[in-house]
Amino acid sequence: MLVYITLTVAVLVLAAFVKNSEYAAGYIYGHRRYGVDRQQAVNLAASAGIYLLLTGVSACRIAVGNDYWVYRLNFELIYAGREVASEPGFNFIVYWMQKLLGYDNYLPIFAFFSIVTVAFMVKAVYDQAEWYWGAIFLLMTNGYYFQSLNTVRYYLVIAMVMYAAKFAIRKEYGKFIAWILIAALFHKSVLLVIPGYIVIRLLCDVRLNKWVIAAGSALILSMIFLQDFYRNIIFTFYPYYENTAFDSGETSIVNIFRCLCCLILALICYRDSVKDRTHMRFYFWANIAALIINTFGSFIPEVTRVANYFAIFQIFLVSGCLYHMKKGPWKTFLTIGTLSAFVVYFGFFLWTAYDINIRLLPYLNWIFN
């Protein structure tokens, strides 16, 4: 636990040097600035330091995560040409890394995927976070980074989705879809974000009128009354999930509560922070999508993973809402209250990380252990 806390503090110290607000909007909307001024040089140096710290902890881990040894077994099966459930892009890289480095040389394989995953995460935060420190704080205290030490393929595509979202915001759908198709080579569930994000982007351009409310209500009702229809579609792609531990019919009360709290904060800050900013409206609607999925999607196997494709943008929504609020005691109160709440959540996350079904703690690495 001390390793994770120390890492979080060190990363936040470096993040304090990054002043990215005047550049982030340009990165999001594709208005490039050529040349690097002094502040951008500091930003890049601090971000590089953050990347090295996060990558170092992730790449050097051993036996961390409840599926670590499952992945190691899958590496062996892939090399032997046996059938596995993972996608072809993942299998290709695993096979050829073992071909080049030696059979069952699994540490470099874990390290490779850590290097790529963290690169997409840090790049996404650098490009899209107007309050960089706040977004890094939420990335760490929400547990998203630490969860990437588990479920290797899934968090790789989560990181790629974080990066690719800016193309959907710009309506550069060709680039967006291309990135998602690449991500689907590692986890095909990511394909659902293509229609999901395009619909969310369309919602950014319309007012909340009776037609939008009717469509949202119809979606919720269909998730209540057409569950068998949706499950048939899901099990067409994931037949091995049916009637397994993944198909538990449960959802997370904690995740529902977190989405609801983020929505309340966004509504409070809506006039100052969300209303006139397309990217903030995108994050706003993504959080609503996560709330709906978490609340009404218990019939979906691993529903939290599906919802996280939308909930991940809470790190930009919450940090952006707090950043754009008008200065005053209300902003101070909400900022302190929000940060304090996520510190408590981080403590809860670390406490549960010892659970045998999570096993992100104790942290072990191949250098010292």
Sequence and secondary structure as in RCSB ss.txt:
>XXXX:A:sequence
MLVYITLTVAVLVLAAFVKNSEYAAGYIYGHRRYGVDRQQAVNLAASAGIYLLLTGVSACRIAVGNDYWVYRLNF
ELIYAGREVASEPGFNFIVYWMQKLLGYDNYLPIFAFFSIVTVAFMVKAVYDQAEWYWGAIFLLMTNGYYFQSLN
TVRYYLVIAMVMYAAKFAIRKEYGKFIAWILIAALFHKSVLLVIPGYIVIRLLCDVRLNKWVIAAGSALILSMIF
LQDFYRNIIFTFYPYYENTAFDSGETSIVNIFRCLCCLILALICYRDSVKDRTHMRFYFWANIAALIINTFGSFI
PEVTRVANYFAIFQIFLVSGCLYHMKKGPWKTFLTIGTLSAFVVYFGFFLWTAYDINIRLLPYLNWIFN
>XXXX:A:secstr
 HHHHHHHHHHHHHHTT   HHHHHHHHHT    S  HHHHHHHHHHHHHHHHHHHHHHTB S STTHHHHHHHH
HHHHTT   SS HHHHHHHHHHHHHH TT HHHHHHHHHHHHHHHHHHHHHHH SSHHHHHHHHHHTTHHHHTTS
SHHHHHHHHHHHHHHHHHHTT HHHHHHHHHHHHTT GGGGGHHHHHHHHHHHTTS   HHHHHHHHHHHHHHHH
 HHHHHHHHHHH GGGTTSTT      HHHHHHHHHHHHHHHHTIIIIITT HHHHHHHHHHHHHHHHHHH TTS
TTHHHHHHHHHTTHHHHHHHHHHHS SSHHHHHHHHHHHHHHHHHHHHHHHHTTSTTT   S  BTTT 
